[in-house]
Structures are given as structure tokens and as C-alpha cells.
């Protein structure tokens, strides 16, 4: 069975716990202390790279030196994200996306799947979230986002399925074997360098943008009143 055949049996917004594991609870006190130290730690040579062509190196280096090992359930990850609202004005709040990415990877590796991220409250748009998250061909990682989200989302993800129910900035760069459903506006240049991925949307202007950025070894689908129509990328 291929990855796409397997994924066809799943709904990307399903919440599914495949195994129970011990977690830190719901007060997040220890994790919050780590998060606060991470926000306050001065790393200007990395943060200056955020809006440059060196953002890839920034993501990899930063994730390596500030790896979060805490394990949370999918619901707890969303709850933790809401608690970060108090730091929305922090100059390094953009680092929150890297923390959430680590938490999702940890949770999935510990047996959880089916993540629902809610950004519809007063959270600022979060960049660098769901980066380098790696699912398995036989158990793709499922993520649903309610609300708007920022740029560089789903960078280098593998075997994952995303549903965006709001607008999203640049998304899916260098992703592999993954599916992206845009029910809101998709950012320019989404899908650059992607391989063997499926991009779906019921919004025609998204199709026009994705046709310009997607390599030909991907699949682009327009959802026309519920009917899926494959769009030629040649």
C-alpha cells in the first residue's frame, strides 16, 4: 500500500491518540520555565537571520541547541500554545514556533497523533511552526490548524497531513510525501522544493499561486464544489 493510499483512509482533522504515555500534567510550570529562558537568551547572530536566505540554518542550529524534551498530549500542546499569549509582545516570540514543533515531534514519537492547533484567539501569527516534523509512511502525522498562521510552516516535513482552516504564509517548502489542504488563503511561494506531495484547495487563487511555485513531481488538486480536479503542473 502506498502512502497516498494509506492517507486516503484518514481525515486530517481527526484527533487520534494511539497510545497513552506519562506527561508533565497541565500546569506546564517546568516547561514554561524552559520557554521563558529560551525567549530571554540572547542569540542575535541567529535571530538576525530570520528574514534572510539563512533562515534554514537558523532553524536547524536553533533547534539543535535548544531542543525541548518535554512530552505533552496533543490537547496539552494546544493549551500550552494558548498560555504563550502573555509573551506575545516579546521581541523573540517568533521562537514559540520552534518550541511547538519540538513538542509535536516529541508527542508523536511517544505514540500520540492527531494535533489540533488553535490560533483563533489573540495570538500573533506564529512563524517556523511544524518545521522538520517527521511522520511515518504507515502512520502519517496529522495536524489541523484553526485560525491564521505565519510563514515557513511545515518546512521539511515528511509523511504528514495538514489541514489549514485559516490563512497561512509560505508553507510546505522542501516537504516530502505530505499532504496540504488549504481551506483559507495560501501564501506565495508555498511548496518550493517539495517532493511527492499533494496540495489541495477549494480556492482558485490558491491554485494560481501554487502553480507558480510547485515542482512538477507534486500533485495539485482543485476542490470544485466537492469534486477533486487534478491541475496540470507542466
C-alpha positions as YAML, in Angstrom:
chain: A
units: angstrom
residues:
- id: 1
  name: UNK
  ca: [0.00, 0.00, 0.00]
- id: 2
  name: UNK
  ca: [1.38, 3.43, -0.94]
- id: 3
  name: UNK
  ca: [1.46, 6.43, 1.40]
- id: 4
  name: UNK
  ca: [-1.28, 8.15, -0.58]
- id: 5
  name: UNK
  ca: [-3.50, 5.05, -0.42]
- id: 6
  name: UNK
  ca: [-2.98, 4.87, 3.33]
- id: 7
  name: UNK
  ca: [-3.69, 8.55, 3.79]
- id: 8
  name: UNK
  ca: [-6.92, 8.30, 1.81]
- id: 9
  name: UNK
  ca: [-8.45, 6.46, 4.76]
- id: 10
  name: UNK
  ca: [-7.75, 9.30, 7.17]
- id: 11
  name: UNK
  ca: [-9.39, 12.64, 7.80]
- id: 12
  name: UNK
  ca: [-6.75, 15.26, 8.52]
- id: 13
  name: UNK
  ca: [-8.83, 16.87, 11.28]
- id: 14
  name: UNK
  ca: [-9.36, 13.63, 13.22]
- id: 15
  name: UNK
  ca: [-7.97, 13.61, 16.74]
- id: 16
  name: UNK
  ca: [-6.46, 10.25, 17.47]
- id: 17
  name: UNK
  ca: [-4.45, 9.04, 20.45]
- id: 18
  name: UNK
  ca: [-2.73, 5.78, 19.54]
- id: 19
  name: UNK
  ca: [-1.09, 5.17, 22.90]
- id: 20
  name: UNK
  ca: [-1.09, 6.69, 26.39]
- id: 21
  name: UNK
  ca: [2.19, 7.96, 27.84]
- id: 22
  name: UNK
  ca: [3.14, 9.78, 31.01]
- id: 23
  name: UNK
  ca: [3.16, 13.55, 30.58]
- id: 24
  name: UNK
  ca: [4.05, 16.55, 32.70]
- id: 25
  name: UNK
  ca: [0.45, 17.43, 33.55]
- id: 26
  name: UNK
  ca: [-1.43, 20.60, 32.72]
- id: 27
  name: UNK
  ca: [0.25, 23.37, 34.74]
- id: 28
  name: UNK
  ca: [3.27, 23.48, 32.36]
- id: 29
  name: UNK
  ca: [5.40, 25.03, 35.14]
- id: 30
  name: UNK
  ca: [8.65, 23.27, 34.23]
- id: 31
  name: UNK
  ca: [8.13, 23.69, 30.50]
- id: 32
  name: UNK
  ca: [7.22, 27.35, 30.98]
- id: 33
  name: UNK
  ca: [10.47, 27.99, 32.82]
- id: 34
  name: UNK
  ca: [12.41, 26.48, 29.90]
- id: 35
  name: UNK
  ca: [10.35, 28.51, 27.46]
- id: 36
  name: UNK
  ca: [10.96, 31.75, 29.34]
- id: 37
  name: UNK
  ca: [14.73, 31.11, 29.42]
- id: 38
  name: UNK
  ca: [14.64, 30.36, 25.73]
- id: 39
  name: UNK
  ca: [12.86, 33.63, 24.96]
- id: 40
  name: UNK
  ca: [15.30, 35.66, 27.04]
- id: 41
  name: UNK
  ca: [18.52, 34.02, 25.90]
- id: 42
  name: UNK
  ca: [20.40, 36.42, 23.60]
- id: 43
  name: UNK
  ca: [21.37, 34.81, 20.30]
- id: 44
  name: UNK
  ca: [21.41, 37.84, 18.00]
- id: 45
  name: UNK
  ca: [23.52, 36.20, 15.31]
- id: 46
  name: UNK
  ca: [20.73, 33.66, 14.87]
- id: 47
  name: UNK
  ca: [17.76, 35.98, 15.17]
- id: 48
  name: UNK
  ca: [19.19, 38.37, 12.61]
- id: 49
  name: UNK
  ca: [18.92, 35.53, 10.09]
- id: 50
  name: UNK
  ca: [15.16, 35.21, 10.36]
- id: 51
  name: UNK
  ca: [14.26, 37.28, 7.32]
- id: 52
  name: UNK
  ca: [17.27, 36.31, 5.24]
- id: 53
  name: UNK
  ca: [18.22, 33.43, 3.00]
- id: 54
  name: UNK
  ca: [19.93, 31.90, 6.03]
- id: 55
  name: UNK
  ca: [16.64, 31.09, 7.79]
- id: 56
  name: UNK
  ca: [17.16, 27.36, 7.12]
- id: 57
  name: UNK
  ca: [20.43, 27.37, 9.04]
- id: 58
  name: UNK
  ca: [18.77, 29.39, 11.79]
- id: 59
  name: UNK
  ca: [16.03, 26.77, 12.21]
- id: 60
  name: UNK
  ca: [18.44, 23.83, 12.29]
- id: 61
  name: UNK
  ca: [21.01, 25.43, 14.60]
- id: 62
  name: UNK
  ca: [18.43, 26.84, 16.97]
- id: 63
  name: UNK
  ca: [16.51, 23.56, 17.19]
- id: 64
  name: UNK
  ca: [19.73, 21.66, 17.91]
- id: 65
  name: UNK
  ca: [20.91, 23.87, 20.75]
- id: 66
  name: UNK
  ca: [17.51, 24.42, 22.35]
- id: 67
  name: UNK
  ca: [15.86, 21.05, 21.98]
- id: 68
  name: UNK
  ca: [12.73, 20.65, 24.11]
- id: 69
  name: UNK
  ca: [12.37, 17.12, 25.53]
- id: 70
  name: UNK
  ca: [9.03, 17.54, 27.35]
- id: 71
  name: UNK
  ca: [6.24, 15.17, 26.27]
- id: 72
  name: UNK
  ca: [2.69, 16.53, 26.09]
- id: 73
  name: UNK
  ca: [-0.54, 15.14, 24.67]
- id: 74
  name: UNK
  ca: [-1.91, 16.89, 21.54]
- id: 75
  name: UNK
  ca: [-4.52, 18.72, 23.63]
- id: 76
  name: UNK
  ca: [-1.85, 19.87, 26.10]
- id: 77
  name: UNK
  ca: [0.31, 21.23, 23.28]
- id: 78
  name: UNK
  ca: [-2.57, 23.40, 22.13]
- id: 79
  name: UNK
  ca: [-3.22, 24.51, 25.71]
- id: 80
  name: UNK
  ca: [0.44, 25.39, 26.18]
- id: 81
  name: UNK
  ca: [0.35, 27.45, 23.00]
- id: 82
  name: UNK
  ca: [-2.53, 29.48, 24.42]
- id: 83
  name: UNK
  ca: [-0.52, 30.21, 27.59]
- id: 84
  name: UNK
  ca: [2.23, 31.80, 25.49]
- id: 85
  name: UNK
  ca: [-0.14, 34.65, 24.63]
- id: 86
  name: UNK
  ca: [1.21, 36.54, 27.66]
- id: 87
  name: UNK
  ca: [4.56, 36.81, 25.82]
- id: 88
  name: UNK
  ca: [3.11, 37.97, 22.51]
- id: 89
  name: UNK
  ca: [4.95, 41.29, 22.74]
- id: 90
  name: UNK
  ca: [8.32, 39.70, 23.45]
- id: 91
  name: UNK
  ca: [10.91, 40.54, 20.80]
- id: 92
  name: UNK
  ca: [11.71, 36.85, 20.36]
- id: 93
  name: UNK
  ca: [8.16, 35.49, 20.43]
- id: 94
  name: UNK
  ca: [8.82, 34.01, 16.98]
- id: 95
  name: UNK
  ca: [10.82, 31.30, 18.80]
- id: 96
  name: UNK
  ca: [7.49, 29.89, 20.00]
- id: 97
  name: UNK
  ca: [7.00, 28.14, 16.65]
- id: 98
  name: UNK
  ca: [10.22, 26.18, 17.12]
- id: 99
  name: UNK
  ca: [9.11, 25.07, 20.60]
- id: 100
  name: UNK
  ca: [5.72, 23.90, 19.31]
- id: 101
  name: UNK
  ca: [7.48, 21.97, 16.52]
- id: 102
  name: UNK
  ca: [9.64, 20.15, 19.07]
- id: 103
  name: UNK
  ca: [6.63, 19.37, 21.25]
- id: 104
  name: UNK
  ca: [4.74, 17.88, 18.29]
- id: 105
  name: UNK
  ca: [7.69, 15.70, 17.34]
- id: 106
  name: UNK
  ca: [8.10, 14.53, 20.94]
- id: 107
  name: UNK
  ca: [4.42, 13.73, 21.32]
- id: 108
  name: UNK
  ca: [4.25, 11.84, 18.03]
- id: 109
  name: UNK
  ca: [7.41, 9.84, 18.84]
- id: 110
  name: UNK
  ca: [5.79, 8.86, 22.15]
- id: 111
  name: UNK
  ca: [2.70, 7.42, 20.48]
- id: 112
  name: UNK
  ca: [0.30, 10.33, 20.02]
- id: 113
  name: UNK
  ca: [-1.17, 11.58, 16.75]
- id: 114
  name: UNK
  ca: [-3.90, 13.95, 15.63]
- id: 115
  name: UNK
  ca: [-2.85, 17.50, 16.58]
- id: 116
  name: UNK
  ca: [-5.28, 20.42, 16.54]
- id: 117
  name: UNK
  ca: [-3.64, 23.83, 16.86]
- id: 118
  name: UNK
  ca: [-5.89, 26.79, 17.62]
- id: 119
  name: UNK
  ca: [-4.65, 30.25, 16.67]
- id: 120
  name: UNK
  ca: [-8.05, 31.94, 16.55]
- id: 121
  name: UNK
  ca: [-7.69, 33.76, 19.88]
- id: 122
  name: UNK
  ca: [-5.43, 36.77, 20.39]
- id: 123
  name: UNK
  ca: [-2.23, 35.03, 19.41]
- id: 124
  name: UNK
  ca: [0.00, 36.78, 16.88]
- id: 125
  name: UNK
  ca: [0.78, 34.88, 13.70]
- id: 126
  name: UNK
  ca: [3.34, 32.23, 14.54]
- id: 127
  name: UNK
  ca: [6.25, 31.54, 12.18]
- id: 128
  name: UNK
  ca: [8.53, 28.49, 11.96]
- id: 129
  name: UNK
  ca: [5.90, 26.12, 13.34]
- id: 130
  name: UNK
  ca: [5.61, 22.42, 12.34]
- id: 131
  name: UNK
  ca: [9.13, 22.52, 10.94]
- id: 132
  name: UNK
  ca: [11.13, 19.31, 10.50]
- id: 133
  name: UNK
  ca: [8.30, 17.17, 11.85]
- id: 134
  name: UNK
  ca: [8.68, 13.62, 10.64]
- id: 135
  name: UNK
  ca: [5.86, 11.10, 10.47]
- id: 136
  name: UNK
  ca: [5.99, 7.53, 9.23]
- id: 137
  name: UNK
  ca: [4.71, 6.15, 5.94]
- id: 138
  name: UNK
  ca: [2.47, 3.68, 7.80]
- id: 139
  name: UNK
  ca: [1.28, 6.29, 10.32]
- id: 140
  name: UNK
  ca: [1.31, 9.80, 8.83]
- id: 141
  name: UNK
  ca: [1.34, 12.68, 11.29]
- id: 142
  name: UNK
  ca: [-1.99, 14.56, 11.26]
- id: 143
  name: UNK
  ca: [-2.27, 18.28, 12.03]
- id: 144
  name: UNK
  ca: [-5.24, 20.64, 11.83]
- id: 145
  name: UNK
  ca: [-4.86, 24.40, 12.29]
- id: 146
  name: UNK
  ca: [-7.86, 26.52, 13.28]
- id: 147
  name: UNK
  ca: [-7.20, 30.19, 12.55]
- id: 148
  name: UNK
  ca: [-4.42, 32.09, 10.81]
- id: 149
  name: UNK
  ca: [-0.75, 31.14, 10.98]
- id: 150
  name: UNK
  ca: [2.50, 32.73, 9.83]
- id: 151
  name: UNK
  ca: [5.37, 31.88, 7.48]
- id: 152
  name: UNK
  ca: [7.72, 28.95, 6.96]
- id: 153
  name: UNK
  ca: [5.16, 26.40, 8.13]
- id: 154
  name: UNK
  ca: [5.72, 22.69, 7.50]
- id: 155
  name: UNK
  ca: [9.30, 23.20, 6.35]
- id: 156
  name: UNK
  ca: [10.99, 19.86, 5.51]
- id: 157
  name: UNK
  ca: [8.12, 17.89, 6.98]
- id: 158
  name: UNK
  ca: [7.78, 14.24, 5.94]
- id: 159
  name: UNK
  ca: [4.80, 11.87, 5.93]
- id: 160
  name: UNK
  ca: [2.45, 14.45, 7.41]
- id: 161
  name: UNK
  ca: [-1.03, 15.72, 6.55]
- id: 162
  name: UNK
  ca: [-2.07, 19.31, 7.26]
- id: 163
  name: UNK
  ca: [-5.47, 21.00, 7.18]
- id: 164
  name: UNK
  ca: [-5.38, 24.81, 7.34]
- id: 165
  name: UNK
  ca: [-8.74, 26.36, 8.22]
- id: 166
  name: UNK
  ca: [-7.42, 29.91, 8.04]
- id: 167
  name: UNK
  ca: [-4.79, 31.77, 6.06]
- id: 168
  name: UNK
  ca: [-1.18, 30.60, 6.11]
- id: 169
  name: UNK
  ca: [2.03, 32.20, 4.87]
- id: 170
  name: UNK
  ca: [4.71, 30.40, 2.89]
- id: 171
  name: UNK
  ca: [4.17, 26.73, 3.61]
- id: 172
  name: UNK
  ca: [5.48, 23.28, 2.69]
- id: 173
  name: UNK
  ca: [8.93, 24.22, 1.46]
- id: 174
  name: UNK
  ca: [11.07, 21.13, 0.83]
- id: 175
  name: UNK
  ca: [8.34, 18.89, 2.27]
- id: 176
  name: UNK
  ca: [8.24, 15.25, 1.21]
- id: 177
  name: UNK
  ca: [5.41, 12.70, 0.98]
- id: 178
  name: UNK
  ca: [2.94, 15.00, 2.69]
- id: 179
  name: UNK
  ca: [-0.50, 16.49, 2.06]
- id: 180
  name: UNK
  ca: [-1.56, 20.12, 2.49]
- id: 181
  name: UNK
  ca: [-5.22, 21.17, 2.41]
- id: 182
  name: UNK
  ca: [-5.76, 24.95, 2.28]
- id: 183
  name: UNK
  ca: [-9.29, 25.96, 3.24]
- id: 184
  name: UNK
  ca: [-8.05, 29.54, 3.60]
- id: 185
  name: UNK
  ca: [-5.55, 31.62, 1.67]
- id: 186
  name: UNK
  ca: [-2.17, 30.04, 0.94]
- id: 187
  name: UNK
  ca: [0.96, 32.17, 0.95]
- id: 188
  name: UNK
  ca: [3.08, 32.97, -2.08]
- id: 189
  name: UNK
  ca: [5.91, 30.56, -2.91]
- id: 190
  name: UNK
  ca: [4.38, 27.71, -0.90]
- id: 191
  name: UNK
  ca: [5.70, 24.27, -1.75]
- id: 192
  name: UNK
  ca: [9.07, 25.33, -3.12]
- id: 193
  name: UNK
  ca: [11.33, 22.31, -3.36]
- id: 194
  name: UNK
  ca: [8.55, 19.92, -2.27]
- id: 195
  name: UNK
  ca: [8.69, 16.31, -3.48]
- id: 196
  name: UNK
  ca: [5.87, 13.80, -3.90]
- id: 197
  name: UNK
  ca: [3.38, 15.96, -2.01]
- id: 198
  name: UNK
  ca: [-0.31, 16.70, -2.56]
- id: 199
  name: UNK
  ca: [-1.62, 20.26, -2.34]
- id: 200
  name: UNK
  ca: [-5.40, 20.69, -2.25]
- id: 201
  name: UNK
  ca: [-7.65, 23.75, -2.04]
- id: 202
  name: UNK
  ca: [-11.20, 24.87, -2.91]
- id: 203
  name: UNK
  ca: [-9.88, 28.40, -3.57]
- id: 204
  name: UNK
  ca: [-8.89, 29.11, -7.18]
- id: 205
  name: UNK
  ca: [-6.49, 31.95, -6.37]
- id: 206
  name: UNK
  ca: [-4.50, 29.44, -4.31]
- id: 207
  name: UNK
  ca: [-4.28, 27.23, -7.39]
- id: 208
  name: UNK
  ca: [-2.88, 30.13, -9.39]
- id: 209
  name: UNK
  ca: [-0.19, 30.79, -6.79]
- id: 210
  name: UNK
  ca: [0.72, 27.13, -6.23]
- id: 211
  name: UNK
  ca: [1.11, 26.50, -9.97]
- id: 212
  name: UNK
  ca: [3.95, 29.02, -9.97]
- id: 213
  name: UNK
  ca: [5.87, 27.53, -7.05]
- id: 214
  name: UNK
  ca: [5.28, 23.75, -7.05]
- id: 215
  name: UNK
  ca: [7.79, 21.43, -8.75]
- id: 216
  name: UNK
  ca: [6.25, 19.04, -11.28]
- id: 217
  name: UNK
  ca: [6.74, 15.92, -9.14]
- id: 218
  name: UNK
  ca: [3.89, 17.02, -6.86]
- id: 219
  name: UNK
  ca: [0.10, 16.84, -7.23]
- id: 220
  name: UNK
  ca: [-2.12, 19.93, -7.27]
- id: 221
  name: UNK
  ca: [-5.85, 19.44, -6.78]
- id: 222
  name: UNK
  ca: [-8.67, 21.97, -7.07]
- id: 223
  name: UNK
  ca: [-11.73, 21.06, -5.00]
- id: 224
  name: UNK
  ca: [-14.62, 22.24, -7.17]
- id: 225
  name: UNK
  ca: [-17.86, 22.00, -5.17]
- id: 226
  name: UNK
  ca: [-16.61, 18.83, -3.50]
- id: 227
  name: UNK
  ca: [-15.18, 17.26, -6.66]
- id: 228
  name: UNK
  ca: [-11.40, 16.90, -6.84]
- id: 229
  name: UNK
  ca: [-9.88, 18.08, -10.13]
- id: 230
  name: UNK
  ca: [-6.20, 17.48, -10.81]
- id: 231
  name: UNK
  ca: [-4.37, 20.52, -12.16]
- id: 232
  name: UNK
  ca: [-1.52, 20.12, -14.64]
- id: 233
  name: UNK
  ca: [1.80, 21.42, -13.29]
- id: 234
  name: UNK
  ca: [3.62, 21.01, -16.59]
...
